Amino acid sequence: MEQETFPEELADALVGVQRLIRRRLRREMPAPQLRGAEVELLRLVVARPGIGISDAAKDLYLAGNSVSTLVNQLARQGYLVRETDPADRRAARLMPTAAAEARLGEWRRRRADLVRQQIAGLDKADREALAAAVPALRLLAGNLREEGEES
């Protein structure tokens, strides 16, 4: 792989793997089907219960009105609850429901099973190469997050 094309090829590979995992899991998950942005918002709210809409928008790099729309959809489906922020009665705090936590738990279990199964089909050298790349990929993600927060 040429050094010049490596960044683009890496980005394409990561996006492709993520997209294919999502597509496979979406077909297997019970209704309602959740879009990627909905799953990301649910993951964020489960990780940070009580997060506000503007903070969620900032973390997800989305417009506030886009997050509000996602919140309304997920609340109608029984996955999120809006609570009034006691410090600012005009602001809402987002809380996950038990259904959201169960759904994400199932998603994670199925995702881990799918990836485990696919990795098992690779030869030893490829499995070792992927395992060795994980710390660097985490560092790359952290750098991207920090740069996004600075701008």
C-alpha positions in Angstrom: 0.0 0.0 0.0 1.4 3.4 -1.0 2.0 5.8 1.8 0.1 8.5 -0.2 -3.1 6.4 -0.4 -2.9 4.8 3.0 -5.1 7.4 4.8 -7.8 7.2 2.2 -7.7 3.4 2.1 -7.8 3.2 5.9 -10.8 5.5 6.1 -12.6 3.6 3.4 -11.9 0.3 5.1 -13.2 1.6 8.5 -16.3 3.1 7.0 -17.0 -0.1 5.0 -16.6 -2.4 8.0 -18.9 -0.2 10.1 -21.5 0.1 7.4 -21.6 -3.7 6.8 -21.8 -4.5 10.5 -24.7 -2.0 10.8 -26.5 -3.5 7.8 -26.1 -7.1 9.0 -27.3 -6.2 12.5 -30.2 -4.0 11.4 -31.7 -7.0 9.4 -31.5 -9.2 12.5 -32.7 -6.8 15.1 -36.4 -6.8 16.0 -38.6 -3.9 14.9 -38.6 -0.9 15.0 -35.5 -0.5 12.8 -33.2 2.2 14.2 -31.0 4.3 12.0 -27.3 4.9 12.7 -27.9 8.3 14.3 -30.6 7.0 16.5 -28.4 4.2 17.8 -25.5 6.7 18.4 -27.9 9.0 20.4 -29.1 6.0 22.4 -25.5 4.9 23.1 -24.6 8.4 24.2 -27.7 8.8 26.5 -27.1 5.3 28.1 -23.4 6.3 28.7 -24.3 9.8 30.0 -27.8 9.7 31.5 -29.2 13.2 32.0 -27.3 14.7 29.1 -28.9 17.7 27.5 -29.9 18.1 23.8 -27.3 20.7 23.1 -24.5 18.7 24.7 -25.7 15.6 22.8 -25.7 17.6 19.5 -22.1 18.7 20.2 -20.9 15.2 21.1 -22.5 13.7 18.0 -21.5 16.7 15.7 -25.2 17.2 14.7 -27.4 20.3 14.7 -29.6 20.8 17.8 -32.8 20.5 15.8 -31.6 17.2 14.3 -31.0 15.8 17.8 -34.4 17.1 18.9 -36.1 15.3 16.0 -34.2 12.1 17.0 -35.2 12.5 20.6 -38.9 12.9 19.6 -38.7 9.7 17.5 -36.9 7.7 20.2 -39.3 8.9 22.9 -42.3 7.9 20.8 -40.7 4.4 20.4 -40.3 4.2 24.2 -36.5 4.4 24.3 -35.9 7.9 25.7 -37.6 10.0 28.3 -37.2 13.8 28.5 -37.0 15.2 32.1 -37.0 18.8 33.0 -33.6 20.0 34.2 -34.1 21.2 37.8 -31.4 23.8 37.3 -33.0 25.3 34.2 -36.7 24.5 33.8 -36.5 25.4 30.1 -33.9 22.7 29.4 -34.5 18.9 29.0 -32.4 16.1 30.3 -32.4 12.8 28.4 -32.8 9.6 30.2 -32.7 6.1 28.7 -35.6 3.6 29.4 -35.1 0.0 30.3 -36.1 -0.8 26.7 -33.3 1.3 25.4 -30.7 -0.4 27.6 -32.0 -3.8 26.7 -32.0 -2.9 23.0 -28.4 -1.6 23.2 -27.3 -4.7 25.1 -28.8 -6.9 22.5 -27.1 -4.8 19.7 -23.7 -5.1 21.5 -24.1 -8.8 22.0 -25.0 -9.5 18.4 -22.3 -7.1 17.1 -19.7 -8.9 19.2 -20.9 -12.3 18.0 -20.8 -11.2 14.3 -17.3 -9.7 14.6 -16.0 -12.6 16.6 -17.4 -15.0 13.9 -15.8 -13.0 11.1 -12.5 -12.7 12.8 -12.4 -16.4 13.5 -12.5 -17.0 9.7 -9.3 -15.1 9.2 -5.9 -16.6 9.3 -3.7 -16.2 12.4 -1.5 -13.4 10.9 -4.6 -11.3 10.0 -6.2 -11.8 13.5 -2.9 -10.8 15.1 -2.6 -7.7 12.8 -6.1 -6.6 13.7 -5.5 -7.1 17.4 -2.3 -5.1 17.2 -4.1 -2.3 15.3 -6.7 -1.7 18.0 -4.6 0.5 20.3 -3.6 2.7 17.3 -7.2 2.9 16.2 -8.3 4.0 19.6 -5.6 6.7 19.7 -6.7 7.8 16.2 -10.3 8.1 17.4 -9.2 10.1 20.5 -7.2 12.5 18.3 -10.1 13.0 16.0 -12.4 13.6 19.0 -10.0 16.2 20.6 -9.6 18.0 17.3 -13.3 18.1 16.8 -13.8 19.6 20.3 -11.2 22.3 19.7 -12.8 23.6 16.5 
